[in-house]
């Protein structure tokens, strides 16, 4: 079964021949190797690139162990460059090569070589791309399957059932091929412990990891909630009876983001047009991994849908903050009071902005007013959208606020262009 990843494939295609090293990053098991060695390789062949001009090396393959030596790898690739036509070098798990940065930088000096690599989170993270390639690395971050890709892979028409499955087991490609819930749960719990946590512990030599695992569970239990290291420290003291420091919590949160397990969304004062450093929200890059940490016990659709919307917005290349609107009102006695209203997502790309609320259901007028209240107090002309669960038709009210159902949002990659 071939799963189409056109969103990410097009990112690679757009970067062809740009004179930089294309570095494919993302959470482990999200399909980096498949993107490079299958989809991008097939694209090159469809563009009539001769097979002899596509140099593929899977460095994780034991048969290529000798090529983990930097000089051996250089000699191997150099020997395959026979003419002045363009050559495409595709290297998987490049971090297994000692001094790999020198090897890759060497090819930047060859006019007819275009280089693409993947790397493991244990040794090769986003910040490594910046530091190791001295401004010549072009990071292409990929995510687990989005809901559109998930639907195309499952080839089923029951959208409600598929959305429930997706919000429960996430979008790691391997889970799509599994038949039973038990298989998916065992797989997700196993790779979280034996792959993701192992990566972090090995890279940063973490010996006493109980607090790290408890922190992951706390974040998993409170997705969509504002928090900060101090608040988390107080929880550790009162509930876990741990004396973990604020600095250690901050360090662990940074590690989880480096490993692409979490993303952080900071608060933005919409009227004051400034960022508020703390508190912030944390979202999991894959819902299946989040649920696995909690043994699939806490699957509240309200929070999962908010995380799902956040991931889709990031996939579309938007920068996503948590919005805050300060409103001055008077109570029943005429006493002035200051309220802070929250906007779930303030999304920016270039000169375009969207204000988005996530609302699983709007069963009453009171609930509707609650969700619209913060949006009504934003006075600029950017699009304001409430994304809801269920089958409510997409429409725009008299205030110009758009209500959009979750399927219209997820299944149309241009759904925000309205």
C-alpha positions in Angstrom: 0.0 0.0 0.0 1.4 3.4 -1.0 0.5 6.3 1.2 0.6 9.6 -0.6 2.5 12.3 1.2 2.1 15.1 -1.4 2.4 17.9 1.2 5.9 16.9 2.2 6.9 15.6 -1.2 6.2 19.0 -2.7 8.4 20.6 -0.1 11.3 18.5 -1.3 10.5 19.1 -5.0 10.4 22.9 -4.4 13.9 22.7 -2.9 15.6 20.9 -5.7 18.9 22.4 -7.0 18.8 25.1 -4.3 22.5 24.7 -3.5 21.8 23.5 0.1 21.7 20.2 1.9 18.1 19.1 2.3 17.7 17.7 5.8 14.4 15.7 6.4 13.6 15.8 10.1 10.6 14.8 12.2 9.5 12.5 15.0 10.7 8.9 14.7 8.6 6.6 12.6 6.7 9.4 10.8 7.9 8.3 7.4 11.1 10.2 6.6 12.8 7.3 4.9 9.7 6.4 2.9 9.4 10.0 1.8 13.0 10.1 0.6 13.6 6.6 -0.7 10.2 5.8 -2.2 8.2 8.9 -3.0 11.0 11.3 -3.9 12.9 8.6 -5.7 9.8 7.8 -7.8 9.4 11.5 -8.5 12.9 11.7 -9.8 12.3 8.7 -12.1 9.0 10.3 -13.3 11.1 13.3 -14.3 13.3 11.0 -16.5 16.3 11.1 -14.2 18.4 8.1 -15.0 18.7 5.5 -12.2 22.5 5.8 -12.3 22.2 9.4 -11.4 20.2 8.6 -8.2 22.7 7.5 -5.5 20.8 5.9 -2.6 22.5 4.8 0.6 20.6 3.3 3.6 23.2 3.7 6.3 21.2 1.8 8.8 21.5 -1.3 6.6 24.2 -3.6 8.0 25.3 -4.3 4.4 26.4 -0.6 4.2 28.4 -0.6 7.5 31.6 0.1 5.7 30.1 3.3 4.3 29.6 4.7 7.8 33.3 5.6 7.5 33.3 9.1 6.1 36.2 8.6 3.7 34.6 5.3 2.4 31.3 7.1 1.8 33.0 10.0 0.0 34.9 7.5 -2.2 31.8 5.5 -2.9 29.7 8.5 -4.0 32.6 10.1 -6.0 33.0 6.9 -8.0 29.4 7.1 -9.1 29.7 10.7 -10.5 30.7 10.0 -14.1 29.5 13.0 -16.1 28.3 16.6 -15.9 24.6 15.7 -15.5 22.9 16.3 -12.2 23.3 13.6 -9.6 20.9 13.2 -6.6 22.4 11.8 -3.4 19.9 10.3 -1.0 21.3 9.3 2.4 19.2 7.7 5.2 20.3 7.9 8.8 23.2 10.1 8.0 24.1 10.5 11.7 25.6 7.0 11.6 28.6 8.4 9.6 31.3 9.9 11.7 32.0 13.5 10.8 29.0 13.5 8.6 28.8 17.3 8.4 32.2 17.4 6.7 31.1 14.7 4.2 27.9 16.6 3.3 29.6 20.0 3.2 32.1 18.5 0.7 29.4 17.9 -1.8 28.2 21.5 -1.6 31.3 22.4 -3.7 30.2 20.1 -6.5 28.0 21.9 -9.0 26.1 18.8 -10.3 25.3 17.1 -6.9 22.0 17.7 -5.1 22.0 16.2 -1.5 19.1 14.9 0.6 19.4 13.3 4.0 17.4 12.0 6.9 18.6 11.7 10.5 17.6 10.0 13.7 16.3 12.1 16.6 18.8 10.4 18.9 21.7 12.1 17.2 20.3 14.7 14.7 17.8 17.3 15.7 16.6 20.7 14.3 19.3 22.7 16.1 22.0 20.4 14.6 20.9 21.4 11.1 21.5 25.0 12.0 24.9 24.5 13.7 26.5 21.7 11.7 26.0 23.0 8.2 26.9 26.6 8.7 23.8 28.1 7.1 23.8 25.6 4.2 21.3 23.1 5.6 17.7 23.4 4.6 15.4 21.7 7.1 12.3 20.0 5.7 10.2 18.9 8.7 7.6 16.3 8.2 4.7 15.3 10.4 2.8 12.0 11.0 -0.1 11.5 8.6 -2.7 14.2 8.6 -6.3 13.2 8.5 -6.5 13.6 4.7 -3.6 11.3 4.3 -5.0 8.9 6.9 -8.4 8.8 5.1 -6.7 8.1 1.7 -4.7 5.3 3.2 -7.7 3.6 4.9 -9.9 4.0 1.8 -13.1 4.0 3.9 -16.1 6.4 3.7 -17.3 6.5 7.3 -15.7 9.8 8.3 -17.0 9.9 11.9 -15.5 6.4 12.6 -12.3 7.3 10.9 -12.0 10.6 12.8 -12.5 8.7 16.1 -9.8 6.2 15.1 -7.4 8.9 14.1 -7.9 10.9 17.3 -7.3 7.7 19.3 -4.4 6.1 17.5 -2.9 9.0 15.6 -1.1 9.2 12.3 2.1 7.2 12.5 2.1 5.3 9.2 2.7 1.9 10.8 -0.5 2.0 12.7 -2.5 2.4 9.5 -1.6 -1.1 8.4 -2.5 -2.8 11.7 -5.8 -4.6 11.9 -6.7 -4.5 15.6 -6.9 -2.0 18.4 -4.7 -4.2 20.6 -2.0 -4.2 17.9 -2.0 -0.4 17.7 -2.0 0.1 21.4 0.9 -2.3 22.0 2.9 -0.7 19.1 2.4 2.9 20.3 3.2 2.1 24.0 6.2 0.1 23.0 7.8 2.6 20.7 7.2 5.5 23.1 9.2 3.6 25.8 11.8 1.8 23.7 12.3 4.4 20.9 11.4 7.9 21.9 12.3 7.9 25.6 15.4 5.8 24.9 16.6 8.4 22.3 16.3 11.2 24.8 17.9 9.3 27.6 20.8 8.2 25.5 21.4 11.6 23.8 21.4 13.5 27.1 22.7 10.7 29.4 19.6 10.9 31.7 20.0 8.4 34.5 17.2 9.3 36.9 14.3 9.4 34.5 11.2 9.0 36.8 10.6 12.8 36.8 11.0 12.9 33.0 8.3 10.3 32.6 6.0 11.9 35.1 6.4 15.2 33.3 5.4 13.6 30.0 2.3 12.2 31.7 1.4 15.6 33.2 1.6 17.3 29.9 -0.3 14.5 28.2 -3.1 14.9 30.8 -3.4 18.6 30.3 -3.1 19.3 26.5 -4.9 22.6 25.7 -4.2 23.9 29.2 -1.9 26.8 30.0 1.0 25.9 32.1 4.7 26.8 32.9 7.7 25.2 34.7 6.8 26.8 38.0 3.2 25.6 37.9 4.5 22.1 37.0 7.0 22.2 39.8 4.2 22.9 42.3 2.3 20.0 40.9 5.4 17.7 41.4 5.7 18.9 45.0 2.1 18.6 46.0 1.1 15.5 44.1 4.3 13.6 43.2 6.3 14.6 46.3 9.2 15.4 44.1 11.7 18.2 44.6 12.5 18.6 40.9 13.7 22.1 40.0 12.1 24.6 37.6 15.3 24.6 35.6 15.2 20.8 35.2 11.5 20.9 34.2 12.3 23.6 31.6 15.3 21.4 30.4 13.1 18.3 30.0 10.4 20.3 28.1 13.1 21.5 25.7 14.3 17.9 25.2 10.8 16.7 24.4 10.4 19.5 21.8 13.9 18.7 20.3 12.7 15.1 19.9 9.6 16.4 18.0 7.2 14.8 20.6 5.8 18.2 21.7 5.4 21.6 20.3 5.0 24.8 22.4 2.5 27.5 21.7 3.1 30.8 23.5 0.6 33.5 24.5 0.1 36.6 22.4 -1.7 39.8 23.5 -3.8 40.6 20.5 -4.7 44.2 21.4 -1.3 45.0 22.9 0.4 43.3 20.0 3.1 41.6 22.2 4.1 38.2 23.3 3.6 37.0 26.9 6.3 34.6 27.8 4.4 32.5 30.3 2.3 30.4 30.7 2.1 28.5 27.4 0.4 25.4 25.9 2.0 22.2 24.8 0.6 19.9 22.1 1.6 16.4 21.1 2.8 16.0 17.4 0.9 12.6 17.3 -2.3 11.9 19.2 -1.7 8.2 19.3 1.6 8.7 21.2 -0.2 11.1 23.6 -2.9 8.6 24.3 -0.4 5.7 24.6 1.3 7.6 27.5 -2.0 7.5 29.4 -2.8 3.9 28.5 -5.7 5.2 26.3 -7.6 6.1 29.4 -8.0 9.9 28.9 -9.5 10.4 25.4 -11.5 13.6 25.9 -12.6 14.6 22.5 -12.6 18.3 23.3 -8.9 18.4 24.1 -8.0 15.9 21.3 -9.8 18.0 18.7 -7.9 21.1 19.8 -4.6 19.2 19.5 -5.7 17.9 16.1 -6.5 21.4 14.8 -3.2 22.7 16.1 -1.3 20.0 14.3 -3.2 20.6 11.0 -2.4 24.4 11.2 1.3 23.7 11.8 1.3 21.2 8.9 0.0 24.0 6.7 3.0 26.1 7.6 1.3 28.5 9.9 2.9 29.9 13.1 0.4 29.3 15.9 0.2 31.2 19.1 -2.4 31.2 21.9 -4.4 34.5 21.8 -5.4 36.7 24.6 -7.9 39.6 24.4 -8.1 42.0 27.4 -11.6 43.5 27.8 -12.6 46.2 30.3 -16.2 45.8 31.5 -18.4 46.7 34.5 -20.2 44.3 36.8 -23.8 44.6 38.0 -22.8 47.3 40.5 -21.0 49.4 37.9 -17.6 48.5 39.2 -15.0 48.3 36.4 -13.3 44.9 35.9 -10.7 43.6 33.6 -11.2 40.3 31.9 -8.8 38.2 29.8 -10.6 36.3 27.1 -8.7 33.4 25.3 -8.5 32.8 21.6 -7.4 29.2 21.0 -5.1 29.9 18.0 -3.6 33.1 16.5 -2.2 31.8 13.2 0.2 33.8 11.1 1.9 33.3 7.7 3.4 36.3 6.0 0.8 39.0 6.0 -2.1 36.7 6.5 -3.6 36.0 9.9 -6.5 33.8 11.2 -8.1 33.7 14.7 -9.5 30.3 15.4 -11.5 28.7 18.2 -11.9 25.0 18.7 -15.4 23.9 19.9 -16.4 20.3 19.9 -20.0 21.2 20.1 -22.2 24.3 20.3 -25.4 22.8 21.8 -26.9 26.0 23.2 -26.9 29.7 22.4 -25.0 30.3 25.7 -22.2 28.0 24.5 -22.2 29.7 21.1 -21.9 33.2 22.7 -19.1 31.9 24.9 -17.0 30.8 21.9 -17.8 33.9 19.9 -17.2 36.4 22.7 -13.4 36.7 22.4 -13.5 36.9 18.6 -16.1 39.7 18.7 -13.7 41.8 20.8 -10.9 41.6 18.1 -11.3 44.7 16.0 -9.0 44.0 13.0 -10.2 42.6 9.7 -8.5 39.2 9.7 -10.6 36.0 9.4 -12.3 34.8 12.6 -13.3 31.1 12.6 -14.9 28.7 15.0 -14.2 25.0 14.1 -16.8 22.6 15.5 -17.3 18.9 15.6 -20.3 17.3 14.0 -21.9 18.1 10.7 -23.0 21.7 11.2 -22.7 23.4 7.7 -20.1 26.0 7.3 -21.5 29.5 7.4 -20.7 33.1 8.2 -22.7 35.1 10.7 -23.6 38.8 10.7 -20.4 39.6 12.6 -18.3 38.1 9.9 -17.3 35.1 12.1 -17.2 31.8 10.2 -18.4 28.5 11.8 -16.8 25.6 10.0 -17.2 21.9 10.8 -14.2 19.8 11.4 -14.5 17.7 8.2 -14.6 20.8 6.0 -11.5 22.1 7.8 -9.5 18.9 7.7 -10.4 17.4 4.3 -9.9 20.6 2.3 -6.3 21.8 2.4 -7.4 25.2 1.3 -10.3 25.4 3.8 -9.0 28.6 5.3 -8.9 30.4 1.9 -12.6 31.5 2.2 
